[in-house]
Amino acid sequence: MGCKVLAYDLYLSDEAIAMGVEYVDTIEELLPLCHIVTLHCPLNESTTHLMDERRLRVRSIIPLDPVCS
């Protein structure tokens, strides 16, 4: 049994697609389909509120402490 990997990104990765990642057009399309959500983006002005309360409530996603590097 494997898992299905879905992604939203402005820039599609040919490498990710070759590994079976399926891209969707919007975060709003992605969230209702997910059991686990991870964010892989820099923390900056445009991403600070990327996952706001409205989006977290879509699937009762429980936010964990962010890992910043």
Secondary structure by P-SEA (a helix, b strand, c coil): cbbbbbbccccccaaaaaaccccccccccccccccbbbbbccccccccccccccccccccccccccccc
